[in-house]
């Protein structure tokens, strides 16, 4: 019984002494805050890197297709 009373006392004191949590500037959607601007810039950089990689792979495969077509023309010509 003493253990139950002690547990209830600890839980009650924790709940009564809790302060409201303050959100950061991103949670409050403050667009002029440096943290929000940094997060936005970070997302733009990640998107730019992804697009650059996709364009690189695409151009590589287009180059391979062109070379294959040119090599095919060279090998199919008859003397």
LOLOKE-745048 format. One record per atom (N, C-alpha, C): residue in one letter; chain; atom name; x, y, z. Coordinates in Angstrom, 1 decimal. Example, Ala and Ser with C-alpha at 12.3 -4.5 7.8 and 13.67 -1.06 7.14 Angstrom:
! residues 2
   r   c    a        X        Y        Z
   A   A    N     13.2     -5.7      7.8
   A   A   CA     12.3     -4.5      7.8
   A   A    C     13.2     -3.3      7.8
   S   A    N     12.8     -2.2      7.1
   S   A   CA     13.7     -1.1      7.1
   S   A    C     12.9      0.0      7.9
END
This chain:
! residues 79
   r   c    a        X        Y        Z
   X   A    N      0.8     -1.2      0.0
   X   A   CA      0.0      0.0      0.0
   X   A    C      0.9      1.3      0.0
   X   A    N      2.0      1.2      0.8
   X   A   CA      2.9      2.3      0.8
   X   A    C      3.5      2.6     -0.6
   X   A    N      3.8      1.5     -1.3
   X   A   CA      4.4      1.6     -2.6
   X   A    C      3.4      2.3     -3.6
   X   A    N      2.1      1.9     -3.5
   X   A   CA      1.1      2.5     -4.3
   X   A    C      0.9      4.0     -4.0
   X   A    N      0.9      4.4     -2.8
   X   A   CA      0.8      5.8     -2.4
   X   A    C      2.0      6.6     -2.9
   X   A    N      3.2      6.0     -2.8
   X   A   CA      4.4      6.6     -3.2
   X   A    C      4.4      6.8     -4.8
   X   A    N      3.9      5.8     -5.5
   X   A   CA      3.8      5.9     -6.9
   X   A    C      2.8      7.0     -7.3
   X   A    N      1.7      7.0     -6.7
   X   A   CA      0.7      8.0     -7.0
   X   A    C      1.2      9.4     -6.6
   X   A    N      2.0      9.5     -5.6
   X   A   CA      2.6     10.8     -5.2
   X   A    C      3.6     11.3     -6.2
   X   A    N      4.4     10.4     -6.7
   X   A   CA      5.4     10.8     -7.7
   X   A    C      4.7     11.2     -9.0
   X   A    N      3.8     10.4     -9.5
   X   A   CA      3.1     10.7    -10.7
   X   A    C      2.3     12.0    -10.6
   X   A    N      1.6     12.2     -9.4
   X   A   CA      0.9     13.5     -9.2
   X   A    C      1.8     14.7     -9.2
   X   A    N      3.0     14.5     -8.6
   X   A   CA      3.9     15.7     -8.5
   X   A    C      4.5     16.0     -9.9
   X   A    N      4.7     15.0    -10.7
   X   A   CA      5.2     15.2    -12.1
   X   A    C      4.2     15.9    -12.9
   X   A    N      2.9     15.4    -12.8
   X   A   CA      1.9     16.0    -13.6
   X   A    C      1.6     17.5    -13.2
   X   A    N      1.6     17.7    -11.9
   X   A   CA      1.3     19.1    -11.4
   X   A    C      2.5     20.1    -11.7
   X   A    N      3.7     19.6    -11.8
   X   A   CA      4.8     20.5    -12.0
   X   A    C      5.2     20.6    -13.4
   X   A    N      4.5     20.0    -14.3
   X   A   CA      4.8     20.1    -15.8
   X   A    C      4.4     21.5    -16.3
   X   A    N      5.3     22.0    -17.2
   X   A   CA      5.1     23.3    -17.8
   X   A    C      4.7     23.0    -19.2
   X   A    N      3.9     23.9    -19.8
   X   A   CA      3.6     23.7    -21.3
   X   A    C      4.8     23.7    -22.1
   X   A    N      4.8     22.8    -23.1
   X   A   CA      6.0     22.8    -24.0
   X   A    C      5.9     23.9    -25.1
   X   A    N      7.0     24.5    -25.3
   X   A   CA      7.1     25.5    -26.3
   X   A    C      7.6     24.9    -27.6
   X   A    N      6.9     25.2    -28.7
   X   A   CA      7.3     24.7    -30.0
   X   A    C      8.4     25.6    -30.6
   X   A    N      9.1     25.0    -31.5
   X   A   CA     10.2     25.7    -32.2
   X   A    C      9.6     26.6    -33.3
   X   A    N     10.4     27.4    -33.9
   X   A   CA      9.9     28.3    -35.0
   X   A    C      9.3     27.6    -36.1
   X   A    N      9.8     26.4    -36.4
   X   A   CA      9.2     25.6    -37.5
   X   A    C      7.8     25.2    -37.2
   X   A    N      7.6     24.8    -35.9
   X   A   CA      6.2     24.4    -35.5
   X   A    C      5.3     25.6    -35.5
   X   A    N      5.7     26.7    -35.3
   X   A   CA      4.9     27.9    -35.3
   X   A    C      4.8     28.5    -36.7
   X   A    N      5.5     28.0    -37.6
   X   A   CA      5.5     28.4    -39.0
   X   A    C      5.9     29.9    -39.2
   X   A    N      7.0     30.2    -38.6
   X   A   CA      7.6     31.6    -38.7
   X   A    C      8.5     31.6    -39.9
   X   A    N      8.1     32.1    -41.0
   X   A   CA      8.8     32.0    -42.3
   X   A    C     10.1     32.8    -42.3
   X   A    N     10.3     33.8    -41.4
   X   A   CA     11.5     34.7    -41.4
   X   A    C     12.5     34.2    -40.5
   X   A    N     12.2     33.1    -39.7
   X   A   CA     13.2     32.6    -38.8
   X   A    C     14.3     31.9    -39.5
   X   A    N     15.6     32.0    -39.1
   X   A   CA     16.7     31.3    -39.7
   X   A    C     16.6     29.8    -39.8
   X   A    N     16.0     29.2    -38.7
   X   A   CA     15.8     27.8    -38.7
   X   A    C     14.8     27.3    -39.8
   X   A    N     13.8     28.0    -40.0
   X   A   CA     12.8     27.7    -41.0
   X   A    C     13.4     27.9    -42.4
   X   A    N     14.2     29.0    -42.6
   X   A   CA     14.8     29.2    -43.9
   X   A    C     15.9     28.1    -44.2
   X   A    N     16.6     27.7    -43.1
   X   A   CA     17.6     26.7    -43.3
   X   A    C     17.0     25.3    -43.7
   X   A    N     15.8     25.0    -43.1
   X   A   CA     15.2     23.8    -43.4
   X   A    C     14.7     23.8    -44.8
   X   A    N     14.1     24.9    -45.2
   X   A   CA     13.6     25.1    -46.6
   X   A    C     14.8     25.0    -47.6
   X   A    N     15.9     25.6    -47.3
   X   A   CA     17.1     25.6    -48.2
   X   A    C     17.6     24.1    -48.3
   X   A    N     17.6     23.4    -47.1
   X   A   CA     18.1     22.1    -47.1
   X   A    C     17.2     21.2    -48.0
   X   A    N     15.9     21.3    -48.0
   X   A   CA     15.0     20.6    -48.8
   X   A    C     15.3     20.9    -50.3
   X   A    N     15.5     22.1    -50.6
   X   A   CA     15.8     22.5    -52.0
   X   A    C     17.1     21.9    -52.5
   X   A    N     18.1     21.9    -51.6
   X   A   CA     19.4     21.3    -52.0
   X   A    C     19.2     19.8    -52.3
   X   A    N     18.4     19.1    -51.4
   X   A   CA     18.2     17.7    -51.6
   X   A    C     17.5     17.4    -52.9
   X   A    N     16.5     18.2    -53.2
   X   A   CA     15.8     18.0    -54.5
   X   A    C     16.7     18.3    -55.7
   X   A    N     17.5     19.3    -55.6
   X   A   CA     18.4     19.6    -56.7
   X   A    C     19.4     18.5    -56.9
   X   A    N     19.9     17.9    -55.8
   X   A   CA     20.9     16.8    -56.0
   X   A    C     20.2     15.6    -56.6
   X   A    N     19.0     15.3    -56.2
   X   A   CA     18.2     14.2    -56.8
   X   A    C     18.0     14.4    -58.3
   X   A    N     17.6     15.6    -58.7
   X   A   CA     17.3     15.9    -60.1
   X   A    C     18.6     15.8    -60.9
   X   A    N     19.7     16.3    -60.3
   X   A   CA     21.0     16.3    -61.0
   X   A    C     21.4     14.8    -61.2
   X   A    N     21.2     14.0    -60.2
   X   A   CA     21.6     12.6    -60.4
   X   A    C     20.7     11.9    -61.4
   X   A    N     19.4     12.2    -61.4
   X   A   CA     18.5     11.6    -62.4
   X   A    C     18.9     12.0    -63.8
   X   A    N     19.2     13.3    -64.0
   X   A   CA     19.6     13.8    -65.3
   X   A    C     20.9     13.2    -65.7
   X   A    N     21.8     13.0    -64.8
   X   A   CA     23.1     12.3    -65.2
   X   A    C     22.9     10.9    -65.6
   X   A    N     22.0     10.1    -64.9
   X   A   CA     21.7      8.7    -65.3
   X   A    C     21.0      8.7    -66.7
   X   A    N     20.1      9.6    -66.9
   X   A   CA     19.3      9.7    -68.1
   X   A    C     20.3     10.0    -69.3
   X   A    N     21.1     11.0    -69.1
   X   A   CA     22.1     11.3    -70.2
   X   A    C     23.0     10.2    -70.5
   X   A    N     23.4      9.5    -69.5
   X   A   CA     24.3      8.3    -69.6
   X   A    C     23.7      7.2    -70.5
   X   A    N     22.4      6.9    -70.2
   X   A   CA     21.7      5.9    -71.0
   X   A    C     21.4      6.4    -72.4
   X   A    N     21.1      7.7    -72.6
   X   A   CA     20.9      8.2    -73.9
   X   A    C     22.2      8.1    -74.7
   X   A    N     23.4      8.4    -74.1
   X   A   CA     24.7      8.3    -74.7
   X   A    C     24.9      6.8    -75.1
   X   A    N     24.6      5.9    -74.2
   X   A   CA     24.8      4.5    -74.5
   X   A    C     23.9      4.1    -75.7
   X   A    N     22.7      4.5    -75.8
   X   A   CA     21.8      4.2    -76.9
   X   A    C     22.3      4.7    -78.2
   X   A    N     22.8      6.0    -78.2
   X   A   CA     23.4      6.6    -79.4
   X   A    C     24.6      5.8    -79.9
   X   A    N     25.5      5.4    -79.0
   X   A   CA     26.7      4.7    -79.3
   X   A    C     26.3      3.3    -79.9
   X   A    N     25.3      2.7    -79.3
   X   A   CA     24.9      1.4    -79.7
   X   A    C     24.3      1.5    -81.1
   X   A    N     23.6      2.5    -81.4
   X   A   CA     23.0      2.7    -82.7
   X   A    C     24.1      3.0    -83.8
   X   A    N     25.1      3.8    -83.4
   X   A   CA     26.2      4.1    -84.3
   X   A    C     27.0      2.8    -84.5
   X   A    N     27.3      2.1    -83.5
   X   A   CA     28.0      0.8    -83.7
   X   A    C     27.3     -0.2    -84.5
   X   A    N     25.9     -0.2    -84.3
   X   A   CA     25.1     -1.1    -85.1
   X   A    C     25.2     -0.8    -86.6
   X   A    N     25.2      0.5    -86.9
   X   A   CA     25.3      0.9    -88.3
   X   A    C     26.7      0.5    -88.9
   X   A    N     27.7      0.6    -88.1
   X   A   CA     29.0      0.2    -88.6
   X   A    C     29.2     -1.3    -88.9
   X   A    N     28.5     -2.1    -88.1
   X   A   CA     28.7     -3.5    -88.2
   X   A    C     27.7     -4.1    -89.2
   X   A    N     26.6     -3.4    -89.6
   X   A   CA     25.7     -4.0    -90.6
   X   A    C     26.0     -3.6    -92.0
   X   A    N     26.9     -2.7    -92.2
   X   A   CA     27.3     -2.3    -93.6
   X   A    C     28.0     -3.4    -94.3
   X   A    N     27.6     -3.7    -95.5
   X   A   CA     28.3     -4.8    -96.2
   X   A    C     29.2     -4.1    -97.2
   X   A    N     30.3     -4.8    -97.5
   X   A   CA     31.4     -4.3    -98.4
   X   A    C     30.9     -4.4    -99.8
END
